[in-house]
Amino acid sequence: MKHEAVPAAGGSKCLARARGYWQRALPHCGEAGCTLARRLFKRARWWNADIRLDGTRYCAAQCFENAMRECLSRISTAALPAASVRHRIPLGLLLLSRGQLTNQQLRSALEAQKESGRHRLGEWLEKMGYATEQQVTAALGVQWACPVLTSGVNPDSRTLRLLPFRWLEAFHMLPLQFVPSTGMFYLAFSEGIDYPALYAVEQMLACRTEACLISGSAMDQALEHSGLQRGAGDLLFEGWRDAAEMARITCGYVLKLGAEEVRAVGCGGYVWVRLSAGQDVANLLFRGPTVAELPASGFESHAVSRRIAG
């Protein structure tokens, strides 16, 4: 009985079709050196769907953690506290030019600030009764060339939950309104505009931002109210040591929550990682050991992490 040999060309076509099928089933991984064979092996051990980090797809936990470590290594430098901004016209001279302050009052406030080594000049002017809160806020608006909001500081709970509550506390920032149709996010500050924090929000939420100023008392009242409405699932990790540690923690929560999309930014001593799983969102906030301690605000303390909400 004779057997006909299978043409080599036919076998090659079958192999090509099989390879094409698996390449479509397991598309390219963002991890350098992750071949189709490695993707097949890792997929056999990986029960989750693919993970995207800042828009790039990774096929398995190992690939994602490696990429996360590299990403966190880069943004950890950006997370260092930035130097304060110097203005062309100091606050005291602005109030002096407006006739709202005398030379003697300004000198007294500056001496008090120098002796204590604490608080901003505007706070000392208010504390010593030389200027009202409204006058200081209006002068800050001139310094930063931005509008001052004097009323209507009532953000809704959905807008508040777009940002981690501890992030708001750290940067004295208040989300006012988000307009999905235009991608515009309106935010308020009380101690001057923190542009690195605004840029970090734009990167994280893929939006544009517009900032204004409100008084310190309005900010304190709004943040106190916001703390009662803070979203569930936000975690603060204090005193992180390196990018590898943060990557391991992040990967663990990705597996636990079944996250599909991960984004990360760094600013002012903080690294903010946002995990998305469908409509559910969790925020991991890592605070470096060099960041000054903030008030506890009633949060329950843990050995490794502090739960911000939930």
Rosetta silent file (secondary structure, phi, psi, omega in degrees, C-alpha in Angstrom):
SEQUENCE: MKHEAVPAAGGSKCLARARGYWQRALPHCGEAGCTLARRLFKRARWWNADIRLDGTRYCAAQCFENAMRECLSRISTAALPAASVRHRIPLGLLLLSRGQLTNQQLRSALEAQKESGRHRLGEWLEKMGYATEQQVTAALGVQWACPVLTSGVNPDSRTLRLLPFRWLEAFHMLPLQFVPSTGMFYLAFSEGIDYPALYAVEQMLACRTEACLISGSAMDQALEHSGLQRGAGDLLFEGWRDAAEMARITCGYVLKLGAEEVRAVGCGGYVWVRLSAGQDVANLLFRGPTVAELPASGFESHAVSRRIAG
SCORE:     score description
SCORE:     0.000 S_00000001
   1 L     0.000  128.309 -176.991    0.000    0.000    0.000 S_00000001
   2 L   -96.648  143.211  176.607    1.458    3.340   -1.057 S_00000001
   3 L  -114.853  133.981  177.979    1.252    6.563    0.959 S_00000001
   4 L   -84.341  135.942  179.000    1.425    9.941   -0.694 S_00000001
   5 L   -72.525  139.965  177.114    3.798   12.409    0.906 S_00000001
   6 L   -76.285  125.216 -179.055    2.242   15.581    2.290 S_00000001
   7 L   -56.822  139.032  179.997    3.613   18.526    0.363 S_00000001
   8 H   -61.217  -34.679 -179.530    5.982   20.621    2.456 S_00000001
   9 H   -62.418  -38.588  179.291    4.193   23.755    1.350 S_00000001
  10 H   -65.199  -40.871  177.799    0.918   22.462    2.821 S_00000001
  11 H   -63.610  -39.705  179.734    2.562   21.754    6.185 S_00000001
  12 H   -64.148  -38.066  178.758    4.088   25.213    6.255 S_00000001
  13 H   -65.388  -39.667  178.472    0.693   26.756    5.594 S_00000001
  14 H   -63.050  -43.587  178.495   -0.839   24.805    8.465 S_00000001
  15 H   -63.524  -40.310  179.728    1.929   25.952   10.793 S_00000001
  16 H   -64.575  -41.463  178.742    1.544   29.533    9.622 S_00000001
  17 H   -64.184  -41.778  179.530   -2.241   29.409   10.197 S_00000001
  18 H   -64.334  -42.229  179.394   -1.725   27.940   13.671 S_00000001
  19 H   -65.098  -40.872  178.362    0.862   30.546   14.515 S_00000001
  20 H   -62.648  -39.655  178.583   -1.387   33.331   13.229 S_00000001
  21 H   -60.302  -48.308 -177.446   -4.269   32.028   15.334 S_00000001
  22 H   -70.560  -29.896  175.756   -2.243   32.054   18.542 S_00000001
  23 H   -67.966  -35.250  175.944   -0.757   35.464   17.781 S_00000001
  24 H   -72.206  -37.969  179.851   -4.282   36.839   17.423 S_00000001
  25 H   -70.173  -33.908  179.951   -5.396   35.039   20.583 S_00000001
  26 L  -123.989   80.406 -176.244   -2.299   36.240   22.464 S_00000001
  27 L   -62.952  173.857 -174.918   -1.420   39.643   20.985 S_00000001
  28 L   -55.163  139.635  178.232    1.925   41.369   21.444 S_00000001
  29 L  -101.200  141.735 -179.333    3.079   41.944   25.026 S_00000001
  30 L   -69.596  -14.006  179.124    4.752   45.213   26.037 S_00000001
  31 L   -73.771  124.737  179.192    7.472   43.330   27.927 S_00000001
  32 L   -62.161  131.962  178.038   10.686   43.227   25.882 S_00000001
  33 L    85.908    3.713  178.194   11.619   39.657   24.974 S_00000001
  34 L   -83.723   97.751 -176.922    8.182   38.177   25.671 S_00000001
  35 L   -82.366  172.349  178.039    7.889   35.754   22.712 S_00000001
  36 H   -60.258  -41.591  179.673    4.804   33.826   21.573 S_00000001
  37 H   -61.669  -41.888  178.861    6.133   30.665   23.247 S_00000001
  38 H   -67.313  -36.900  178.977    6.596   32.511   26.542 S_00000001
  39 H   -65.274  -39.328  177.163    3.119   34.035   26.233 S_00000001
  40 H   -62.216  -43.571 -179.031    1.607   30.578   25.732 S_00000001
  41 H   -65.699  -45.904 -176.973    3.413   29.228   28.796 S_00000001
  42 H   -70.069  -34.075  179.494    2.518   32.192   30.997 S_00000001
  43 H   -64.381  -32.005  178.846   -1.103   32.234   29.819 S_00000001
  44 H   -63.635  -26.095 -179.276   -1.440   28.623   30.993 S_00000001
  45 H  -102.399   -2.297 -169.973   -0.609   29.825   34.510 S_00000001
  46 L  -115.700  109.061 -174.992   -2.427   33.193   34.309 S_00000001
  47 L   -85.488  -17.040 -177.733   -6.168   33.151   34.915 S_00000001
  48 L   -79.215  167.517  171.404   -6.769   36.904   34.580 S_00000001
  49 L   -75.480  176.334  178.433   -7.383   38.871   31.402 S_00000001
  50 L   -63.391  154.537  178.312   -4.635   41.050   29.916 S_00000001
  51 E  -115.734  138.285  176.260   -3.494   44.084   31.905 S_00000001
  52 E  -112.605  129.133  176.556   -2.808   47.491   30.407 S_00000001
  53 E  -112.762  112.929 -177.432   -0.327   49.878   32.033 S_00000001
  54 L    51.212   38.535  174.967   -0.676   53.431   30.703 S_00000001
  55 L    91.749  -10.257  179.678   -2.236   51.967   27.551 S_00000001
  56 E   -97.865  134.418 -174.365    0.371   49.242   26.900 S_00000001
  57 E   -86.001  139.744  174.873   -0.788   45.612   27.096 S_00000001
  58 E  -129.566  139.193 -168.172    0.940   42.952   29.235 S_00000001
  59 L   -86.248  -19.816 -174.462    0.088   39.290   29.012 S_00000001
  60 L  -156.504  170.841 -175.150    0.806   38.060   32.550 S_00000001
  61 H   -59.894  -40.980 -177.661    1.657   39.042   36.108 S_00000001
  62 H   -62.852  -46.989  179.395    5.417   38.677   35.616 S_00000001
  63 H   -62.971  -43.943 -179.054    5.488   40.960   32.573 S_00000001
  64 H   -63.008  -45.006 -177.990    3.225   43.509   34.245 S_00000001
  65 H   -63.424  -39.552  177.305    5.270   43.620   37.474 S_00000001
  66 H   -61.454  -45.199 -179.852    8.518   44.144   35.527 S_00000001
  67 H   -67.513  -37.671  179.535    6.960   47.006   33.560 S_00000001
  68 H   -63.999  -39.332  179.480    5.409   48.456   36.712 S_00000001
  69 H   -63.519  -43.404  178.568    8.798   48.471   38.434 S_00000001
  70 H   -65.051  -41.458  178.939   10.383   50.359   35.529 S_00000001
  71 H   -61.860  -46.090 -178.702    7.490   52.815   35.427 S_00000001
  72 H   -68.711  -30.864  175.639    7.677   53.494   39.177 S_00000001
  73 H   -62.554  -39.068  179.706   11.450   53.930   38.979 S_00000001
  74 H   -70.291  -47.107 -172.275   10.908   56.736   36.464 S_00000001
  75 H   -81.832  -12.724  178.384    8.095   58.545   38.224 S_00000001
  76 H   -63.073  -32.240  176.803    9.587   58.259   41.716 S_00000001
  77 H   -66.221  -41.712  177.994   11.956   61.095   40.782 S_00000001
  78 H   -67.536  -21.090 -178.182    9.004   63.241   39.745 S_00000001
  79 L   -77.818   -8.963  179.356    7.354   62.385   43.047 S_00000001
  80 L   -66.429  142.277 -179.736    9.996   64.311   45.022 S_00000001
  81 L   -56.451  133.990 -178.681    8.631   67.520   46.609 S_00000001
  82 L   -85.407  155.660  177.270    9.124   70.477   44.276 S_00000001
  83 L   -69.314  150.165 -178.729   10.722   73.777   45.248 S_00000001
  84 L   -68.183  150.496 -178.174    8.323   76.611   46.074 S_00000001
  85 L   -83.251  134.145  175.965    7.463   79.078   43.302 S_00000001
  86 L   -97.796  130.564 -177.890    8.884   82.607   43.555 S_00000001
  87 L   -97.354  155.629  177.172    6.576   85.374   42.361 S_00000001
  88 L   -64.273  -41.464 -179.668    7.530   88.648   40.760 S_00000001
  89 L  -116.386  112.507  178.045    5.500   90.575   43.342 S_00000001
  90 L   -61.467  156.617 -177.278    5.507   89.166   46.901 S_00000001
  91 H   -58.454  -44.536 -178.341    2.195   88.957   48.723 S_00000001
  92 H   -60.130  -42.073  179.702    3.148   91.617   51.277 S_00000001
  93 H   -68.241  -33.170  176.343    4.068   94.155   48.600 S_00000001
  94 H   -61.763  -48.304  179.430    0.801   93.486   46.767 S_00000001
  95 H   -65.861  -34.986  178.678   -1.224   94.261   49.886 S_00000001
  96 H   -65.719  -43.124 -179.838    1.008   97.256   50.579 S_00000001
  97 H   -67.176  -24.385  178.804    0.462   98.643   47.060 S_00000001
  98 L   -87.291   -0.775 -179.211   -3.290   98.257   47.525 S_00000001
  99 L    74.314   18.172 -178.370   -3.238  100.276   50.705 S_00000001
 100 L   -98.894    4.221 -176.176   -4.434   97.296   52.750 S_00000001
 101 L  -154.443  146.210  175.549   -1.248   97.058   54.810 S_00000001
 102 L  -100.512  163.652  178.845    1.299   99.428   56.380 S_00000001
 103 H   -59.922  -41.988 -178.793    5.079   99.094   56.308 S_00000001
 104 H   -65.486  -40.563  178.950    5.182   98.499   60.058 S_00000001
 105 H   -64.274  -41.490  179.080    2.502   95.796   59.878 S_00000001
 106 H   -63.864  -44.489  178.791    4.359   94.031   57.076 S_00000001
 107 H   -62.227  -40.580 -179.999    7.662   94.122   58.998 S_00000001
 108 H   -64.044  -43.110 -179.261    5.971   92.783   62.130 S_00000001
 109 H   -66.700  -39.979  179.231    4.360   89.916   60.242 S_00000001
 110 H   -65.956  -38.981  177.634    7.640   89.030   58.484 S_00000001
 111 H   -64.984  -41.579  178.666    9.515   89.024   61.806 S_00000001
 112 H   -63.665  -40.005  178.643    6.884   86.759   63.374 S_00000001
 113 H   -65.751  -41.149 -179.287    7.109   84.388   60.425 S_00000001
 114 H   -66.533  -42.172 -178.780   10.919   84.322   60.595 S_00000001
 115 H   -66.232  -40.217 -177.902   10.998   83.676   64.348 S_00000001
 116 H   -79.862  -32.112 -176.394    8.470   80.854   64.207 S_00000001
 117 L    68.693   17.763 -177.391    9.739   79.320   60.971 S_00000001
 118 L  -134.362  157.868  173.592    6.178   78.195   60.290 S_00000001
 119 L    68.901  158.237  177.860    3.148   79.184   58.228 S_00000001
 120 L   -83.670  162.161 -178.291    2.839   81.427   55.219 S_00000001
 121 H   -60.125  -41.571 -179.555    2.917   85.197   55.395 S_00000001
 122 H   -57.549  -37.860  178.665   -0.780   85.450   54.588 S_00000001
 123 H   -65.662  -39.111  178.116   -1.614   83.303   57.625 S_00000001
 124 H   -67.950  -38.503  178.278    0.437   85.578   59.896 S_00000001
 125 H   -62.477  -40.181  177.511   -1.245   88.694   58.483 S_00000001
 126 H   -69.134  -43.833 -177.237   -4.646   87.183   59.244 S_00000001
 127 H   -63.226  -36.745 -178.255   -3.585   85.908   62.674 S_00000001
 128 L   -87.103   -0.506  176.211   -2.209   89.325   63.676 S_00000001
 129 L    77.600   17.837 -178.256   -5.321   91.094   62.395 S_00000001
 130 L   -86.671  -21.978 -179.899   -3.501   93.094   59.712 S_00000001
 131 L  -149.062  151.275  177.696   -5.494   91.695   56.767 S_00000001
 132 L   -85.838  163.228  178.486   -8.723   89.797   56.260 S_00000001
 133 H   -61.750  -37.843  179.845   -8.924   86.358   54.707 S_00000001
 134 H   -64.439  -39.468  179.349  -10.736   87.838   51.712 S_00000001
 135 H   -65.942  -42.615  179.749   -7.949   90.390   51.150 S_00000001
 136 H   -64.880  -42.799 -179.377   -5.239   87.714   51.313 S_00000001
 137 H   -64.992  -40.341  178.697   -7.149   85.403   48.927 S_00000001
 138 H   -64.517  -39.060  178.098   -7.727   88.246   46.445 S_00000001
 139 H   -66.905  -37.413  175.932   -4.008   89.102   46.517 S_00000001
 140 H   -61.988  -38.189  178.021   -3.132   85.445   45.911 S_00000001
 141 H   -61.020  -38.352  176.854   -5.413   85.538   42.874 S_00000001
 142 H   -67.821  -43.791  178.914   -3.392   88.456   41.490 S_00000001
 143 H   -55.876  -46.372 -174.208   -0.115   86.631   42.256 S_00000001
 144 H   -93.500   -0.340  178.867   -1.195   83.497   40.428 S_00000001
 145 L    51.864   50.598  179.656   -3.190   85.333   37.719 S_00000001
 146 L  -140.884  158.712 -178.482   -6.238   83.131   38.243 S_00000001
 147 L   -68.453  155.739  176.860   -9.871   83.704   39.267 S_00000001
 148 E  -113.059  125.586  179.650  -11.005   83.662   42.893 S_00000001
 149 L   -93.125  117.577 -176.333  -14.176   81.748   43.745 S_00000001
 150 L  -100.103  -11.207  179.744  -16.049   83.500   46.551 S_00000001
 151 L  -155.660  169.461  175.757  -19.145   81.279   46.703 S_00000001
 152 L    76.674   30.670  178.584  -20.623   78.020   45.463 S_00000001
 153 L   -86.115   77.934 -176.734  -17.933   75.644   46.762 S_00000001
 154 L  -136.395   72.587  179.121  -20.184   72.581   46.684 S_00000001
 155 L   -69.254  146.681  178.913  -18.657   69.696   44.691 S_00000001
 156 L   -82.898  161.888 -174.121  -20.818   66.627   44.206 S_00000001
 157 H   -63.308  -33.816 -179.583  -19.776   63.242   45.589 S_00000001
 158 H   -65.397  -39.871  178.380  -19.125   61.748   42.127 S_00000001
 159 H   -67.827  -39.652 -179.658  -16.607   64.491   41.315 S_00000001
 160 H   -60.409  -36.401 -174.959  -14.923   64.120   44.706 S_00000001
 161 L   -77.764   -2.097  176.456  -14.327   60.409   44.143 S_00000001
 162 L   -71.353  -23.598 -178.215  -12.286   61.033   41.011 S_00000001
 163 L  -123.834  146.077  176.855   -9.278   61.834   43.233 S_00000001
 164 L   -63.008  139.105 -176.889   -7.995   60.100   46.405 S_00000001
 165 H   -61.168  -38.787 -178.962   -9.014   62.047   49.494 S_00000001
 166 H   -66.819  -30.418  174.504   -5.485   62.033   50.920 S_00000001
 167 H   -62.739  -42.667  178.145   -4.221   63.551   47.649 S_00000001
 168 H   -61.712  -44.651  178.741   -6.697   66.404   48.149 S_00000001
 169 H   -61.755  -44.847 -174.574   -5.461   66.934   51.704 S_00000001
 170 H   -63.681  -38.496 -174.734   -1.794   66.847   50.711 S_00000001
 171 H  -106.114    9.298 -178.504   -2.104   69.460   47.950 S_00000001
 172 L    47.693   53.964 -174.993   -4.955   71.541   49.446 S_00000001
 173 E  -119.510  142.218  179.199   -6.901   70.774   46.295 S_00000001
 174 E  -133.734  119.078  175.139  -10.650   70.541   45.808 S_00000001
 175 E   -73.089  128.197 -176.890  -12.364   69.088   42.695 S_00000001
 176 E  -100.864  -48.339 -177.078  -15.278   71.321   41.745 S_00000001
 177 E  -159.226  140.287  173.569  -16.700   69.965   38.501 S_00000001
 178 E  -119.988  128.177 -178.974  -15.824   67.507   35.760 S_00000001
 179 E  -108.285   99.943 -176.478  -17.389   67.950   32.309 S_00000001
 180 L   -58.882  -35.045 -175.426  -17.184   64.604   30.436 S_00000001
 181 L   -65.063  -31.199 -179.299  -18.231   66.097   27.072 S_00000001
 182 L  -109.086  -10.281 -177.265  -15.215   68.432   26.980 S_00000001
 183 L    69.282   24.889 -178.559  -12.859   66.519   29.277 S_00000001
 184 E   -98.662  131.740 -179.019  -12.442   69.646   31.415 S_00000001
 185 E  -118.735  118.805 -179.858  -11.810   69.269   35.151 S_00000001
 186 E   -97.732  127.492 -177.536  -12.248   72.358   37.353 S_00000001
 187 E  -133.180  153.584  179.861  -10.269   72.384   40.613 S_00000001
 188 E  -118.903  148.408  174.619   -9.699   74.852   43.441 S_00000001
 189 E  -127.184  161.971  178.030   -6.631   75.583   45.602 S_00000001
 190 L  -122.025  -13.224 -177.241   -6.239   77.708   48.710 S_00000001
 191 L  -121.419   25.361 -174.624   -2.458   78.203   49.039 S_00000001
 192 L   106.696  159.835 -175.518   -1.546   78.903   45.434 S_00000001
 193 L   -83.040  123.600  177.113   -1.802   76.805   42.278 S_00000001
 194 L   -94.466   92.736 -175.297    0.165   73.555   42.391 S_00000001
 195 H   -67.262  -37.351  174.400    0.903   73.054   38.699 S_00000001
 196 H   -60.033  -37.525  177.937    2.766   69.724   39.094 S_00000001
 197 H   -67.188  -39.213  176.927   -0.312   68.339   40.910 S_00000001
 198 H   -62.581  -43.395 -179.604   -2.573   69.633   38.109 S_00000001
 199 H   -63.955  -38.345  178.402   -0.360   68.012   35.477 S_00000001
 200 H   -63.198  -40.032  177.673   -0.433   64.717   37.401 S_00000001
 201 H   -64.171  -41.977  178.488   -4.256   64.816   37.429 S_00000001
 202 H   -61.109  -42.363  178.659   -4.289   65.490   33.672 S_00000001
 203 H   -64.652  -43.762 -175.175   -2.008   62.516   33.053 S_00000001
 204 H   -68.299  -43.419 -173.023   -3.998   60.195   35.293 S_00000001
 205 H  -102.133    2.660 -179.343   -7.490   61.062   34.041 S_00000001
 206 L    51.125   53.948 -177.094   -6.577   62.037   30.448 S_00000001
 207 L  -135.408  177.726  169.998   -8.302   65.394   30.875 S_00000001
 208 E  -107.409  153.679 -177.818   -7.623   69.126   30.836 S_00000001
 209 E  -124.826  151.763  174.892   -7.668   71.173   34.039 S_00000001
 210 E  -135.919  128.760 -173.233   -8.651   74.698   34.979 S_00000001
 211 E  -112.551  153.212  172.940   -7.732   76.087   38.402 S_00000001
 212 E  -142.803  175.967  179.099   -9.071   78.808   40.681 S_00000001
 213 E  -115.583  145.584  171.638   -8.477   79.946   44.266 S_00000001
 214 L  -131.794  166.514 -178.767  -10.736   79.812   47.305 S_00000001
 215 L   -70.289  160.132  179.788  -10.159   80.974   50.877 S_00000001
 216 H   -62.955  -39.912 -179.910   -8.435   78.757   53.415 S_00000001
 217 H   -67.536  -37.532  177.332  -11.530   78.462   55.589 S_00000001
 218 H   -65.167  -38.268  178.314  -13.663   77.470   52.579 S_00000001
 219 H   -65.485  -46.418 -179.634  -11.075   74.805   51.681 S_00000001
 220 H   -59.827  -43.522 -179.788  -10.961   73.430   55.248 S_00000001
 221 H   -65.521  -42.450 -179.305  -14.746   73.252   55.423 S_00000001
 222 H   -66.767  -40.503  179.587  -15.031   71.606   52.005 S_00000001
 223 H   -68.320  -36.954  176.960  -12.321   69.017   52.779 S_00000001
 224 H   -62.661  -42.209  177.465  -13.941   68.185   56.096 S_00000001
 225 H   -67.383  -38.095 -178.855  -17.235   67.610   54.281 S_00000001
 226 H   -66.680  -33.702  179.925  -15.432   65.664   51.532 S_00000001
 227 H   -61.441  -28.257  178.785  -13.824   63.367   54.073 S_00000001
 228 H   -77.106  -18.427 -177.754  -17.260   62.140   55.053 S_00000001
 229 L  -110.510    8.791 -174.343  -18.042   61.259   51.428 S_00000001
 230 L   -58.776  146.483 -175.063  -14.702   59.778   50.412 S_00000001
 231 L   -73.731  156.202  178.523  -14.891   56.773   48.114 S_00000001
 232 L   -80.196  152.976  173.132  -14.275   53.189   49.147 S_00000001
 233 L    93.564    7.577  178.251  -11.205   51.266   48.066 S_00000001
 234 E   -94.933  135.046 -177.219   -8.489   53.909   48.474 S_00000001
 235 E  -127.707  139.917  175.360   -5.295   52.845   50.269 S_00000001
 236 E  -112.573  127.153  176.496   -2.326   54.808   51.571 S_00000001
 237 E  -112.158  123.632 -172.943    1.068   53.094   51.927 S_00000001
 238 E  -104.484  142.857  173.895    3.561   55.016   54.013 S_00000001
 239 L    69.043   37.541  178.443    7.351   54.971   53.894 S_00000001
 240 L   -62.317  148.211 -174.678    7.853   52.957   50.686 S_00000001
 241 L   -98.926  -42.976 -177.708   11.483   52.027   50.099 S_00000001
 242 L  -153.775  173.129 -177.405   11.875   51.333   46.385 S_00000001
 243 H   -66.128  -33.718 -179.071   10.085   50.808   43.081 S_00000001
 244 H   -63.125  -40.034  179.164   10.288   47.005   43.364 S_00000001
 245 H   -65.170  -44.659  178.882    8.328   47.045   46.621 S_00000001
 246 H   -63.785  -38.109  179.972    5.627   49.312   45.151 S_00000001
 247 H   -64.834  -41.601  178.227    5.441   47.123   42.024 S_00000001
 248 H   -62.749  -43.322  179.376    4.916   43.971   44.109 S_00000001
 249 H   -63.265  -45.447 -179.088    2.150   45.641   46.117 S_00000001
 250 H   -61.843  -45.240 -179.779    0.477   46.966   42.969 S_00000001
 251 H   -60.996  -39.247  178.133    0.654   43.581   41.221 S_00000001
 252 H   -61.052  -41.484  179.217   -0.924   41.928   44.266 S_00000001
 253 H   -73.880  -30.592  174.509   -3.893   44.314   44.166 S_00000001
 254 H   -60.597  -45.629  178.666   -4.220   43.897   40.388 S_00000001
 255 H   -66.160  -42.042 -177.209   -4.644   40.144   40.911 S_00000001
 256 H   -65.528  -41.117 -175.210   -6.947   40.608   43.886 S_00000001
 257 H   -93.823  -10.591 -176.247   -9.254   43.104   42.174 S_00000001
 258 L    67.171   38.589 -176.575   -9.016   41.720   38.630 S_00000001
 259 L   -65.614  144.949 -179.750   -7.925   45.128   37.338 S_00000001
 260 L  -108.354  -26.636 -177.435   -7.845   45.634   33.575 S_00000001
 261 E  -135.515  134.371  179.668   -6.232   49.082   33.345 S_00000001
 262 E  -130.242  135.147  174.825   -3.500   50.615   35.522 S_00000001
 263 E  -132.012  151.576 -177.580   -2.139   54.165   35.429 S_00000001
 264 E  -144.874  139.465  175.375    0.527   55.768   37.631 S_00000001
 265 E  -140.219  160.666  177.536    1.789   59.307   38.291 S_00000001
 266 E  -130.316  142.753 -179.594    4.142   60.904   40.816 S_00000001
 267 E  -166.727  134.511  169.255    4.004   64.324   42.463 S_00000001
 268 L    54.987   38.683  179.934    5.124   66.078   45.642 S_00000001
 269 L    87.276    2.709 -179.835    6.426   63.030   47.492 S_00000001
 270 E  -120.427  147.594  168.513    3.488   60.826   46.462 S_00000001
 271 E  -119.353  123.629 -176.951    3.043   58.092   43.862 S_00000001
 272 E  -111.441  122.086  177.693   -0.572   57.563   42.823 S_00000001
 273 E  -116.462  127.863 -177.808   -1.578   54.288   41.137 S_00000001
 274 E  -113.187  123.807 -179.858   -5.124   53.935   39.800 S_00000001
 275 E  -109.060  128.874  179.666   -6.599   50.477   39.152 S_00000001
 276 E  -118.335  129.830  175.986   -9.700   50.100   36.975 S_00000001
 277 E  -131.964   92.300 -173.841  -11.836   46.968   36.772 S_00000001
 278 L    66.679 -124.470  178.171  -14.877   47.761   34.656 S_00000001
 279 L   -87.374   -8.437 -178.081  -16.762   50.536   36.477 S_00000001
 280 E   -89.219  139.563 -178.912  -14.894   49.905   39.741 S_00000001
 281 E  -131.694  137.679  173.600  -11.839   51.986   40.611 S_00000001
 282 E  -128.135  141.761 -179.727   -9.272   51.625   43.414 S_00000001
 283 E  -115.809  127.957  173.083   -6.496   54.099   44.214 S_00000001
 284 E  -107.365  122.504 -178.820   -3.153   53.142   45.757 S_00000001
 285 E  -116.392  118.191  179.542   -1.282   56.126   47.168 S_00000001
 286 E  -103.347  125.618  179.302    2.367   55.641   48.160 S_00000001
 287 E  -110.006  125.456 -178.443    3.895   58.318   50.359 S_00000001
 288 L   -69.328  158.265 -177.664    7.667   58.584   50.514 S_00000001
 289 L   -67.959  -14.593 -178.260    9.495   58.700   53.852 S_00000001
 290 L   -88.184   -8.245 -178.976   10.669   62.285   53.221 S_00000001
 291 L   -77.553  132.571 -179.398    7.142   63.735   53.122 S_00000001
 292 L   -61.824  144.954 -179.222    6.198   65.591   56.293 S_00000001
 293 L   -64.913  138.005  175.671    3.539   63.907   58.379 S_00000001
 294 L  -102.352  161.937  176.408   -0.008   65.157   57.876 S_00000001
 295 L   -56.710  147.374 -174.979   -2.760   65.135   60.509 S_00000001
 296 L   -65.861  -28.532  177.711   -4.264   61.697   61.008 S_00000001
 297 L    55.468   28.526  175.273   -7.771   62.958   60.126 S_00000001
 298 L    79.874   10.479 -179.420   -9.349   60.048   61.930 S_00000001
 299 L   -78.232  144.995  176.506   -7.798   57.359   59.693 S_00000001
 300 L   -79.320  125.896 -175.460   -7.161   53.933   61.172 S_00000001
 301 L   -87.707  142.384  176.742   -3.411   53.236   61.166 S_00000001
 302 L  -125.024  163.336 -178.943   -1.891   49.959   59.956 S_00000001
 303 L   -63.845  -38.535 -177.623    1.674   48.631   60.118 S_00000001
 304 L  -108.784  -39.650 -174.971    2.099   48.801   56.336 S_00000001
 305 E  -137.453  163.000  175.841   -0.829   50.761   54.993 S_00000001
 306 E  -124.997  125.182 -179.625   -3.589   53.076   56.083 S_00000001
 307 E   -77.795  123.028  179.865   -7.054   52.739   54.570 S_00000001
 308 L   -80.661  -33.466 -177.082   -8.279   56.088   53.383 S_00000001
 309 L  -146.250  159.973  178.467  -11.795   55.006   52.735 S_00000001
 310 L   106.157    0.000    0.000  -14.088   52.077   53.253 S_00000001
